[in-house]
Amino acid sequence: MRERHQVYRPVPGLENKRLAAANPYGLLTEEQARTDGYGITGEAFEKNSQGVPSDPNKGIVQRLSKGKVRAWEKDLSGSRTSYTKVTAPSGSVLQIPKSGCVRLANSQFYGEKWDALYFVVQDLANQVIAKTEESRSVRAAVQRWSKCMRAHGHPGLTSLQDPRRQITNDLKAAGDDTTKWKTLGSHEISLAQQDYTCERASKVHETVNIAQSVAEHQILTPRWAAAVEQFRELRKKADRRVSLDRDGEAVVGSPGESNPGSPIE
C-alpha cells in the first residue's frame, strides 16, 4: 500500500484458539469438555475483559473523499473488472482480483495459486462434511447420542450442534449480567462433559471417521486429490516459515486426543 502511496495500518489479530480447535461436526475432546465446555461463555468473558480490536484504518478511510476511498479500496482489494475466475468442484464460481495488495501478499507468502486452491479445497471440504453428516451410519450414531443425552436429563437435542445453540441462546438471554454468565459457564461445562461422554458411548467419533474416509474417497477424484496435495504443500512451506522461532528452531506442537477434524486439510 505504501508503494501505491496509500496509508494503511495492519489490523491487530485476535487469536482464537477455540476457533482453530473447533470440530466441523461439533465433536468434543475430553479436555475441551472438561476445561472450556463449548468455549462460548469463556469467549464472552474474554471479549468482555479484553475488548475486540478495532480496525485502525477506519479513521483513515473516513477522512478521504468518496473518490479516494474507491481508490484506497481498489489498491487494497483489487479492481472488480480485472479478476481471475475460478470454478469450484461444486460448480460455484469465485472471482479473484488480480491486482489488489491482499492478493499480491497472499501470492508472495503462500504462492501464486494459493487463493484459487484455497477456494477449491474449502469447497471440497464442505462437500465431504455434508456427505459425512448425511451418511446413514452417522445419522444412526447421532440418534444414539441424542437418546443418551435424553437419558441423562438433556431432552430435545437432535443435532450435535444443539447444545451450542442452547448455550448461545442462554447467553443472549443473560444480557450483560456477568453473574449469570458464571452460572451459565458452570452449566456449559457440565453439559459438554455429558455430551462428550455420550459421544463416546454412542461411538460417534469412530463412525464419523469411517464415514469421512468413505466420503473423501468418493469426492476426491485424481484431479481434486492433486489440487489438495498442492494446497497442502503450499501451506506447509508457509507454516515452516512462520513456525521458526528467533533461534531458527522449529516449534513443534504436541499431539492431542484423536478426534475427527476438518476433512482434507
Disulfide bonds with the S-S distance in Angstrom:
Cys148-Cys198 2.10
